[in-house]
Amino acid sequence: MPATPDASRNSRRRIHPAWKWAGGVLIILVALWWGGSHWLLNSDWLPQRLSQMEGIEIDWESGTSRHPGRWELEGLRLANGDSELPLALEADSASLELSLWALLRRELQVESLDARGIRRLTVDNYDLRGDGRLQLQGTFTPLQIEIPRLALNLTDGSVHRRDKVQGSDSTQGSDSTQGSDSIQGHAEGERLARDITLESELSLAPVASSQTGTEALKALSGELALTARADAWEVFNPYLRGVPGLSISGRGELASDLKMDRGILQAPSHAVLHSPRLRVEMDNPRDGYPTHHAQGSGDVSLRVATADPEQLVFAVRLEQVSVDNDEEEREVKAYARDAELAITARWPNQDLDSLDVPERTEIHLAGDVTRLDMLDPYLTEISGERKLALRGQGRLETRAAFIRSELERAELNIEAEQLSATTQAFTARGQGVLEARLEADGTATLESRLSDAEFAHVGRMLLRQADLHLQASSAVESHHTLAETRAVLRWENARLPDIAALQPYLAPYLPDPSPLALVSGGARSHGRLEMEDERLQGTLHLQGSQLQTRLMEQQLTSELELSLDVRDAALDGSRLDISGSRLVWQSASNGAQDNALETILALREGRFRRRGDVPSGELELEGSVHRIGFINAFLPSEHGLEIAGNGQLFAKLAFEDDRPLLGSRLRVEADDLQIDFVDHRASGRGQLTAQVDAPEHAQLTLGLPRFELRRQDESQAHLQGRHLALTTETRRFSALPGTPEPEDFLTRITLPITEVPDLSRYNAYLPDDAGITLLGGEASLRSELQLDGLEAKGDLELHAFGAEIAVADQHLRGDLHLTLQLSDGDLEQRRFTADNSHLRLENVSRVDSDLLRDAGWWVQLDLEQADLHWTQPFTLDSHLRLAMRDTGLLARLFLERARDNGWLARLIDVRNIQGSAQLSIDDTARLSDIDLRGHNLHLLADLVLAGKKPSGALYARLGAIGVGVELERGSPSLKLINAGQWFQDWRAAQETRDN
């Protein structure tokens, strides 16, 4: 049955008190909870009890609780105590929901934390401040930390580095004051970033509370977006620990968008800082290298490569860069301006705190360089003893790539108006480019192209105005020094300012004193030289005019064209092979105006060596020579020897330490050969040979099948002949060239067949007033002369048929035979002993205007105790032995018409005359102490031949009759009375007058 209304009302009245009771209890409980929680949240007891939990520090200014476990707090401060990874939070207000059951287990389990008005968020040694909100869920126990969610949104934020306060200790005390000090136990340090806008959503997988920050970072995941004005050092340098010597400073605008999975960044994570003033410091860890500083505007970034998420890339990009180093002695430290700098380092993508040396680092610098000397330390290490150094200014671009910390590739490009490169005392400078490469296979290459360049060695200017092209390559050893270098130098359109600069390169390979000297003058040049393994090879060409050279003792003005084929040359000067070289030489002695004749020499073999100070070599050459006078340096000047001419030269020479070796020889076949000897000059077609046939013994032989002969002071030859032979030899060849002693030479000159077309040319040897004149006639001459040091000897034979001679006013014709024996000769004085010499006249007749008289007359003069002074004119003092057919000629000198007088005619007809006399030829010709005898004739006379007017006296006794004749300037007077006494008186008077 349904209940009645009254019953219902009674029923409600029965349960109403219960509800009242329940409600009252609830009100009491709520009041107790609210009052208790208010007391707990606003007293020091609860924070102290919570902070007593190991690893937890917590404090707040005031709080309320709307239901159990959820608190609204003001001025919240929270830290993880003495964990290896310090974490702390300070906020204006926060909603905190804790697990009460976890608290009973002495664990701090944050169900949710919603903090607003972030005063400070501390991670490790950094404080993050700003206007923002943090939401967190996590569990903090003495053994483990786990944060499933951490969301942070921040605007107008900043980051500060904290400096620890001396004596602070997070474990000291348990009251609120001590807890607060522990949480704030650091003094405020440097502000690292400001104007931060941050949005992040992160999580931290469970990690042990004792783990370090590095290990904790491996448990961090989430996303973070941030913009700020930050310090590059603090943002990026922690990740550059693995890049030795690289650091970055400067402030700028930072923008980052990071995605992380357990401490590893995920693509497309990136952090980029842009600054108008960034400074990059590069410090080579090796001693002796300066620290380099680059300053400019640009970006610094760290990103995960989008194309390869396994790669983590750090990059610096700077513009308007100025680069300097720490060399204090430099007034101007900056060596590059208006440059661009790029640095890229790559790691395998891993947690950031585990970054080691980058797997690959690349550096690129391009800009205006003002001091290339900044490369010296690095070039010195690479080039080793070669000590490569650069100077100048221009445009530089360099790239370098490192694998780990080892250089793998490098590239250097320089374009400069002033570029100078120096290595091993060689210097090249000019306008152009230099490109250097280091390849991954360890090969280094260098190429330089310079125009209007100079090239010098140890201060000697070798080339100017040149187009230089240098290429070099080398293997790089493990310690980065060059080995097995190969270099090629080419030059075009160059000018050698002074050929004397080449002399020091010839001198080490030539005897001393050098037979060849390059004195002065400029030349054009082009060529190519290749250096490899300390050896040099290549070709060079020289061409110049008006070059001053000295060949032996000859000073020459030359036009020269040289093609030098360097087959092998040691850089230390120990060897040189120039076989195959060719020389074209047009030269004339200084002051000469003769036609320029070419000397063309081909060096078939040319090998030189030097051991210590001892040069040696072998040469084989052939060609046409313009002037063979270079041989004169090996000839004795005291013998008057000098050779000139041109022809075909063939030579094979070997020498050692200034001495020619056995077998050395030289041959010249000449169409125009000229030889000077003892005041004479012979010329013709012939052959000259020189050879070394024994130690210290050398011989030169010259032969002229046909020749012309003249005195050196005459313009025309007066003799012709055949088979001239000249031989000179030395007993001490090592003294040549130079100033050897005359006694070291022996010279033989032979003229076996010489024809004298006109005997009158020998009048030059006769005194003008000798009274003897050669009027004409042809003759043949044979002579041989031996010169031994300053001593001489020889012989001469002259045969003249139909010779015409004037003796005073007597004109004679006949045959002349002269045999001249010379000994004990003094070359300096030109004095000889002429003993045993002979003069014979045969078939002599007197030539009158209309008839011949005295045909068949003859006379012979034998010289004894003869002293001949071979000058022009010559002088002679000699005792004579005379023989003649009759006295006719002598009588006619005194009396022109002797034949018309009967008595005198009988005197002339006396035959077979013999006797003696004293002959003296100086300014005049004198016959004194003439004593002639024949049959019943005795004749005494003194005669002076002076022009055509002889003077003297004659006494002749024929049988019992005597007669005297005095001749005064051609006018005779007879002395018939007491003629003998008269002659003695006359001779005594002459002696008195002469004395």
KEVO-226064 format. One record per residue (C-alpha): x, y, z. Coordinates in steps of 0.1 Angstrom, whole numbers, padded with zeros to 4 digits, always signed. Layout:
XYZ...
This chain:
+0000+0000+0000+0013+0034-0007+0026+0055+0021+0005+0082+0033+0016+0118+0034+0019+0118+0072+0040+0088+0071+0064+0105+0047+0066+0135+0069+0074+0114+0099+0101+0097+0081+0118+0129+0071+0117+0141+0106+0134+0108+0117+0165+0113+0094+0169+0150+0097+0190+0149+0129+0215+0125+0112+0220+0149+0084+0225+0176+0109+0250+0156+0127+0268+0147+0096+0267+0182+0085+0280+0195+0118+0308+0170+0118+0317+0180+0083+0317+0216+0092+0339+0209+0122+0363+0188+0100+0364+0215+0073+0371+0241+0099+0397+0220+0116+0414+0212+0081+0412+0248+0070+0425+0261+0103+0452+0233+0105+0463+0237+0069+0464+0275+0072+0486+0271+0103+0508+0245+0086+0512+0265+0054+0519+0298+0072+0543+0285+0098+0579+0274+0096+0572+0239+0108+0559+0224+0075+0587+0238+0053+0612+0226+0078+0598+0191+0079+0597+0189+0041+0633+0202+0038+0644+0175+0062+0637+0151+0034+0671+0142+0018+0678+0161-0013+0649+0185-0009+0649+0222+0001+0616+0241+0000+0602+0273+0014+0574+0298+0008+0562+0331+0022+0525+0322+0027+0500+0298+0014+0464+0285+0015+0449+0251+0007+0415+0245-0008+0416+0208-0005+0441+0184+0009+0474+0181-0011+0468+0212-0032+0484+0244-0020+0483+0279-0032+0517+0294-0023+0532+0329-0024+0569+0334-0027+0578+0298-0034+0614+0287-0033+0623+0251-0043+0657+0234-0047+0671+0198-0050+0696+0203-0023+0731+0189-0028+0725+0171-0061+0752+0170-0087+0728+0189-0109+0716+0218-0089+0680+0228-0097+0661+0257-0080+0630+0277-0085+0618+0310-0071+0583+0323-0081+0559+0349-0070+0531+0324-0067+0525+0288-0075+0498+0262-0073+0514+0231-0059+0497+0197-0057+0516+0170-0038+0509+0133-0033+0502+0129+0005+0508+0092+0003+0542+0099-0012+0549+0124+0016+0542+0097+0042+0569+0077+0024+0592+0107+0027+0591+0113-0010+0583+0146-0027+0559+0138-0056+0547+0168-0074+0514+0160-0090+0514+0194-0106+0532+0227-0102+0520+0258-0118+0544+0286-0110+0537+0322-0120+0559+0352-0119+0593+0334-0122+0618+0352-0101+0646+0327-0107+0650+0293-0123+0684+0279-0115+0700+0251-0135+0735+0242-0125+0754+0275-0122+0730+0296-0142+0699+0316-0132+0670+0322-0155+0648+0352-0147+0618+0369-0162+0581+0372-0166+0567+0338-0172+0550+0306-0161+0564+0272-0153+0543+0240-0151+0559+0209-0137+0551+0173-0128+0577+0153-0111+0589+0131-0083+0619+0140-0062+0634+0114-0038+0668+0111-0022+0676+0085-0048+0659+0096-0080+0645+0125-0099+0618+0122-0125+0600+0150-0143+0573+0137-0168+0565+0173-0178+0581+0207-0175+0566+0235-0195+0582+0269-0193+0570+0301-0210+0590+0332-0204+0591+0368-0217+0615+0396-0209+0638+0371-0194+0675+0371-0186+0702+0346-0177+0730+0352-0151+0760+0332-0142+0761+0327-0104+0792+0332-0083+0793+0310-0052+0794+0327-0018+0823+0317+0004+0812+0295+0033+0777+0288+0021+0766+0252+0026+0732+0238+0015+0732+0212+0041+0737+0235+0071+0707+0239+0094+0671+0231+0089+0653+0264+0098+0637+0285+0072+0665+0311+0073+0691+0285+0067+0671+0269+0040+0666+0302+0023+0703+0309+0024+0710+0276+0010+0687+0282-0019+0702+0316-0024+0737+0306-0015+0753+0324-0045+0760+0360-0052+0745+0374-0083+0771+0373-0111+0774+0384-0148+0743+0387-0169+0747+0365-0199+0715+0370-0218+0686+0393-0217+0653+0400-0235+0646+0363-0235+0614+0349-0249+0612+0312-0242+0587+0285-0248+0595+0250-0239+0579+0216-0232+0604+0192-0217+0606+0160-0198+0632+0143-0177+0633+0105-0176+0641+0090-0142+0677+0097-0132+0696+0090-0100+0699+0121-0078+0736+0115-0075+0741+0116-0113+0761+0146-0127+0746+0171-0150+0761+0153-0180+0743+0121-0172+0711+0139-0163+0712+0157-0196+0710+0124-0214+0675+0119-0198+0662+0152-0210+0637+0153-0239+0613+0179-0253+0612+0211-0274+0624+0246-0267+0620+0278-0287+0640+0308-0275+0649+0343-0286+0673+0365-0265+0702+0389-0265+0729+0367-0254+0767+0363-0249+0783+0340-0275+0809+0327-0251+0784+0313-0227+0761+0300-0253+0785+0283-0276+0820+0279-0260+0808+0249-0238+0804+0230-0270+0838+0240-0285+0858+0222-0258+0867+0197-0284+0880+0223-0309+0915+0231-0295+0923+0268-0293+0890+0281-0306+0868+0304-0286+0841+0330-0294+0831+0362-0276+0806+0390-0282+0769+0397-0277+0740+0394-0301+0706+0383-0309+0700+0346-0302+0673+0326-0318+0670+0289-0311+0645+0262-0319+0655+0229-0303+0640+0195-0302+0657+0170-0279+0653+0133-0273+0671+0120-0242+0698+0146-0245+0703+0144-0282+0692+0172-0305+0668+0162-0333+0665+0178-0368+0658+0206-0375+0671+0219-0342+0692+0250-0344+0706+0279-0323+0718+0310-0341+0733+0341-0326+0737+0372-0347+0760+0400-0336+0774+0431-0351+0806+0425-0332+0818+0390-0327+0853+0380-0318+0868+0347-0327+0901+0336-0311+0922+0309-0327+0951+0297-0306+0974+0270-0320+0982+0246-0291+1018+0242-0305+1045+0264-0290+1058+0292-0311+1025+0301-0328+1008+0334-0322+0971+0336-0312+0949+0350-0340+0919+0372-0334+0891+0378-0359+0865+0405-0353+0835+0413-0374+0797+0410-0377+0779+0378-0384+0763+0346-0371+0773+0318-0348+0751+0287-0350+0747+0252-0337+0723+0230-0356+0714+0195-0366+0720+0190-0403+0686+0186-0420+0701+0166-0448+0720+0143-0424+0703+0142-0389+0733+0122-0377+0755+0153-0380+0758+0181-0355+0772+0213-0371+0787+0243-0355+0793+0273-0378+0807+0308-0376+0800+0333-0404+0815+0367-0401+0817+0397-0425+0838+0429-0424+0864+0410-0405+0896+0424-0391+0922+0398-0382+0953+0402-0361+0976+0382-0338+0996+0386-0306+1029+0396-0320+1037+0425-0297+1066+0438-0317+1044+0447-0346+1031+0483-0346+1003+0472-0369+0989+0439-0357+0960+0436-0381+0970+0416-0412+0936+0412-0428+0907+0437-0433+0873+0437-0449+0875+0399-0448+0849+0371-0446+0855+0343-0421+0837+0310-0419+0844+0282-0394+0824+0249-0395+0828+0220-0371+0810+0187-0373+0803+0160-0348+0783+0129-0348+0750+0139-0333+0751+0130-0296+0743+0145-0262+0759+0180-0261+0779+0174-0230+0797+0145-0246+0811+0164-0275+0847+0157-0282+0871+0169-0309+0850+0175-0340+0853+0148-0367+0857+0175-0393+0865+0212-0390+0867+0236-0419+0880+0272-0418+0876+0297-0447+0890+0332-0446+0889+0357-0475+0898+0393-0475+0923+0421-0480+0957+0410-0464+0982+0436-0455+1009+0414-0439+1016+0380-0454+1044+0376-0428+1017+0363-0404+1020+0330-0423+1057+0326-0415+1054+0302-0385+1032+0278-0405+1052+0280-0437+1084+0274-0417+1070+0243-0401+1057+0230-0435+1088+0239-0456+1114+0228-0430+1149+0239-0439+1136+0256-0471+1121+0283-0448+1094+0295-0472+1083+0331-0463+1058+0354-0479+1056+0392-0479+1033+0417-0494+0997+0427-0495+0967+0420-0516+0937+0397-0516+0938+0365-0496+0915+0334-0495+0924+0304-0475+0906+0272-0466+0916+0244-0442+0899+0212-0433+0908+0191-0402+0900+0155-0395+0898+0153-0357+0927+0176-0349+0949+0167-0379+0950+0189-0410+0936+0171-0439+0932+0197-0467+0943+0233-0470+0940+0259-0497+0957+0293-0499+0950+0318-0527+0967+0352-0528+0962+0379-0555+0985+0408-0548+1000+0439-0564+1030+0434-0541+1039+0397-0535+1072+0384-0524+1082+0348-0518+1115+0337-0503+1129+0302-0499+1165+0290-0495+1179+0326-0502+1158+0328-0534+1133+0357-0536+1107+0364-0562+1085+0395-0560+1060+0410-0583+1024+0414-0591+1003+0383-0595+0988+0353-0577+0999+0325-0555+0979+0293-0550+0988+0266-0526+0970+0233-0519+0973+0205-0494+0954+0174-0507+0939+0146-0486+0965+0122-0500+0993+0142-0484+1004+0160-0515+1011+0197-0513+1011+0219-0544+1020+0255-0550+1016+0276-0581+1025+0313-0585+1022+0336-0615+1039+0370-0613+1042+0397-0638+1068+0426-0639+1086+0404-0614+1120+0404-0598+1140+0372-0590+1171+0374-0567+1194+0350-0549+1214+0359-0519+1210+0395-0528+1220+0391-0564+1194+0404-0588+1190+0378-0615+1158+0388-0633+1137+0419-0636+1105+0427-0655+1099+0390-0658+1068+0369-0662+1074+0342-0636+1054+0310-0633+1063+0287-0604+1048+0253-0598+1058+0231-0569+1045+0198-0554+1057+0178-0524+1047+0149-0502+1038+0159-0467+1053+0138-0439+1034+0129-0407+1048+0159-0389+1036+0182-0417+1070+0190-0432+1076+0189-0469+1096+0160-0485+1104+0150-0520+1097+0185-0533+1094+0190-0570+1093+0226-0583+1092+0241-0618+1101+0277-0625+1094+0293-0659+1102+0328-0669+1095+0349-0700+1104+0384-0713+1129+0388-0684+1158+0411-0682+1191+0401-0665+1203+0436-0653+1240+0426-0650+1256+0394-0662+1282+0398-0635+1255+0384-0611+1260+0350-0629+1298+0348-0622+1294+0334-0586+1275+0304-0602+1303+0297-0626+1332+0302-0603+1327+0270-0582+1331+0248-0613+1360+0267-0629+1397+0268-0621+1410+0297-0600+1417+0322-0614+1387+0318-0636+1394+0317-0674+1360+0333-0680+1347+0364-0663+1313+0381-0669+1321+0417-0662+1290+0438-0670+1260+0444-0693+1224+0434-0694+1206+0406-0713+1171+0393-0721+1162+0359-0708+1136+0331-0708+1138+0296-0695+1125+0267-0674+1141+0251-0644+1129+0220-0625+1140+0211-0590+1135+0176-0575+1152+0157-0548+1178+0185-0543+1187+0185-0580+1180+0210-0607+1175+0206-0644+1160+0226-0673+1170+0252-0698+1177+0289-0698+1183+0313-0726+1203+0346-0725+1206+0372-0753+1224+0405-0749+1246+0430-0767+1274+0452-0756+1283+0427-0729+1316+0432-0712+1334+0399-0707+1369+0387-0701+1381+0355-0717+1415+0347-0702+1433+0380-0705+1411+0394-0733+1386+0421-0725+1357+0417-0750+1326+0436-0759+1302+0409-0769+1268+0400-0783+1259+0368-0768+1231+0342-0772+1233+0313-0748+1211+0282-0746+1221+0265-0714+1208+0229-0711+1210+0220-0674+1207+0183-0674+1217+0178-0638+1228+0203-0611+1230+0197-0573+1217+0226-0553+1247+0223-0530+1270+0231-0559+1286+0196-0559+1278+0188-0595+1267+0203-0627+1259+0188-0661+1253+0212-0690+1259+0188-0718+1240+0199-0750+1243+0236-0743+1249+0261-0772+1266+0294-0773+1265+0321-0801+1290+0348-0794+1297+0379-0815+1326+0397-0799+1354+0422-0806+1383+0433-0784+1376+0467-0767+1382+0495-0791+1383+0473-0822+1359+0481-0850+1364+0450-0871+1334+0431-0885+1315+0411-0859+1322+0374-0865+1302+0347-0848+1315+0322-0824+1291+0292-0822+1300+0265-0797+1281+0233-0790+1289+0216-0757+1286+0179-0765+1296+0171-0730+1300+0193-0700+1301+0178-0666+1315+0196-0636+1320+0185-0600+1332+0201-0568+1343+0183-0537+1351+0207-0509+1372+0234-0526+1384+0211-0554+1367+0216-0588+1369+0191-0616+1351+0184-0649+1350+0170-0684+1342+0190-0715+1337+0181-0751+1328+0209-0774+1329+0218-0810+1319+0248-0832+1332+0278-0850+1351+0303-0830+1355+0339-0839+1385+0346-0817+1409+0319-0806+1429+0345-0787+1417+0330-0754+1446+0306-0759+1470+0335-0754+1465+0333-0717+1484+0299-0718+1512+0313-0740+1544+0329-0728+1542+0367-0733+1580+0369-0730+1583+0349-0763+1561+0374-0780+1536+0347-0788+1500+0357-0796+1474+0339-0816+1444+0353-0834+1419+0340-0859+1388+0321-0863+1379+0286-0874+1364+0253-0864+1372+0243-0828+1372+0207-0814+1381+0202-0778+1380+0174-0752+1392+0187-0718+1393+0173-0683+1406+0191-0653+1409+0187-0615+1419+0214-0590+1431+0239-0616+1451+0212-0634+1443+0197-0668+1443+0159-0669+1462+0137-0693+1444+0134-0726+1430+0169-0726+1433+0183-0761+1421+0211-0783+1422+0216-0821+1414+0246-0843+1411+0244-0880+1412+0279-0893+1410+0296-0926+1423+0328-0911+1450+0320-0885+1475+0346-0872+1505+0340-0850+1528+0367-0836+1563+0357-0825+1594+0378-0819+1582+0410-0836+1568+0391-0866+1534+0381-0876+1525+0351-0898+1490+0345-0912+1474+0318-0933+1452+0288-0933+1462+0262-0908+1457+0241-0878+1463+0246-0841+1464+0218-0816+1470+0218-0779+1472+0189-0755+1483+0177-0721+1506+0148-0727+1522+0143-0693+1516+0156-0658+1523+0194-0657+1534+0192-0694+1513+0207-0721+1521+0214-0757+1507+0237-0784+1514+0231-0820+1505+0255-0849+1511+0247-0885+1505+0268-0916+1509+0249-0949+1511+0284-0966+1516+0316-0949+1525+0353-0953+1550+0369-0930+1556+0405-0920+1568+0425-0891+1542+0435-0866+1547+0472-0873+1542+0467-0910+1508+0469-0928+1517+0445-0956+1533+0411-0957+1567+0409-0975+1573+0372-0972+1554+0342-0983+1562+0306-0973+1552+0271-0967+1551+0247-0938+1554+0271-0909+1555+0252-0876+1553+0266-0842+1555+0245-0810+1554+0258-0775+1553+0237-0744+1552+0243-0707+1566+0223-0679+1542+0236-0653+1507+0239-0668+1490+0243-0634+1504+0278-0632+1482+0288-0662+1465+0311-0668+1482+0335-0646+1518+0347-0643+1540+0317-0648+1578+0320-0648+1593+0324-0683+1616+0295-0677+1586+0271-0676+1582+0276-0714+1600+0262-0745+1590+0275-0779+1603+0264-0814+1595+0283-0845+1604+0268-0879+1600+0285-0913+1615+0259-0937+1605+0275-0969+1600+0312-0971+1602+0333-1002+1612+0370-1002+1597+0386-1033+1615+0419-1027+1648+0419-1008+1646+0457-1004+1621+0452-0976+1650+0442-0953+1664+0477-0955+1643+0484-0925+1669+0464-0905+1698+0485-0918+1708+0518-0904+1698+0547-0926+1735+0558-0929+1750+0524-0931+1760+0529-0967+1745+0496-0976+1712+0495-0994+1693+0465-1006+1679+0475-1040+1659+0445-1049+1658+0409-1059+1641+0377-1048+1652+0355-1021+1644+0323-1002+1646+0320-0965+1648+0292-0940+1649+0299-0903+1644+0281-0870+1642+0297-0836+1642+0281-0802+1631+0301-0771+1638+0285-0738+1626+0308-0710+1643+0341-0716+1671+0325-0736+1670+0320-0773+1690+0303-0801+1684+0296-0838+1696+0298-0873+1686+0316-0905+1696+0309-0941+1689+0335-0968+1695+0327-1005+1691+0355-1030+1699+0352-1067+1702+0383-1088+1701+0405-1057+1710+0442-1062+1729+0459-1035+1743+0494-1032+1775+0498-1013+1782+0535-1010+1779+0546-1046+1786+0511-1060+1756+0494-1075+1762+0456-1074+1743+0426-1086+1749+0390-1076+1739+0361-1055+1737+0365-1017+1739+0337-0992+1735+0345-0955+1738+0319-0928+1730+0333-0894+1738+0312-0863+1722+0326-0831+1730+0315-0796+1730+0327-0761+1701+0349-0769+1686+0374-0743+1650+0379-0753+1645+0409-0731+1674+0427-0746+1671+0410-0780+1708+0403-0780+1723+0372-0795+1757+0357-0801+1761+0353-0839+1794+0333-0840+1799+0310-0870+1775+0330-0891+1784+0336-0928+1777+0360-0955+1787+0352-0991+1782+0372-1023+1788+0354-1055+1786+0362-1092+1788+0398-1083+1791+0424-1109+1791+0462-1109+1761+0477-1126+1769+0508-1146+1746+0527-1166+1757+0510-1198+1777+0479-1189+1786+0453-1164+1821+0453-1149+1840+0429-1126+1816+0401-1134+1821+0369-1113+1834+0387-1082+1828+0370-1048+1833+0376-1012+1827+0357-0980+1825+0371-0945+1827+0347-0915+1815+0362-0882+1835+0355-0850+1829+0369-0816+1797+0384-0830+1772+0403-0809+1739+0409-0826+1712+0432-0813+1680+0423-0831+1663+0456-0834+1651+0476-0862+1676+0487-0873+1698+0460-0859+1733+0465-0845+1762+0442-0849+1797+0440-0835+1819+0412-0849+1853+0401-0858+1854+0390-0895+1873+0365-0914+1872+0376-0950+1879+0359-0983+1873+0375-1017+1882+0369-1053+1902+0402-1054+1903+0437-1039+1885+0453-1068+1854+0463-1049+1873+0477-1020+1897+0496-1042+1869+0511-1062+1854+0524-1030+1885+0545-1026+1892+0553-1062+1863+0553-1087+1887+0552-1116+1912+0527-1102+1910+0506-1133+1922+0535-1154+1955+0536-1135+1979+0508-1145+1994+0503-1111+1960+0504-1094+1946+0481-1120+1973+0455-1111+1962+0459-1075+1926+0451-1084+1937+0420-1103+1953+0404-1072+1933+0372-1066+1925+0349-1037+1924+0376-1010+1921+0365-0974+1922+0385-0942+1903+0398-0913+1885+0429-0901+1864+0443-0873+1827+0450-0883+1805+0474-0864+1770+0483-0876+1752+0509-0856+1741+0543-0870+1767+0536-0896+1786+0506-0909+1823+0505-0899+1850+0481-0912+1881+0487-0892+1914+0469-0889+1910+0455-0923+1940+0433-0930+1940+0415-0964+1967+0395-0981+1969+0379-1015+2000+0368-1036+2024+0398-1032+1996+0421-1019+1992+0434-0984+1963+0458-0978+1954+0477-0946+1923+0499-0944+1896+0515-0922+1863+0523-0938+1832+0541-0926+1802+0537-0949+1779+0567-0944+1754+0570-0971+1769+0572-1005+1800+0592-0993+1823+0567-0975+1853+0579-0955+1884+0561-0945+1920+0553-0954+1938+0525-0973+1973+0514-0975+1983+0489-1001+2017+0474-1008+2022+0455-1040+2056+0440-1040+2081+0468-1032+2057+0496-1040+2033+0511-1015+2004+0535-1019+1980+0553-0996+1945+0566-1002+1925+0589-0980+1888+0591-0986+1870+0621-0972+1833+0620-0978+1837+0602-1011+1867+0624-1023+1900+0603-1026+1935+0616-1023+1966+0595-1031+1996+0593-1008+2026+0581-1027+2054+0593-1006+2062+0574-0974+2026+0559-0977+2031+0534-0949+2041+0560-0923+2013+0582-0934+1987+0554-0929+2000+0547-0894+1999+0584-0885+1964+0587-0899+1951+0557-0879+1967+0570-0847+1951+0604-0852+1917+0586-0856+1921+0567-0824+1930+0599-0806+1900+0616-0820+1876+0588-0811+1889+0587-0776
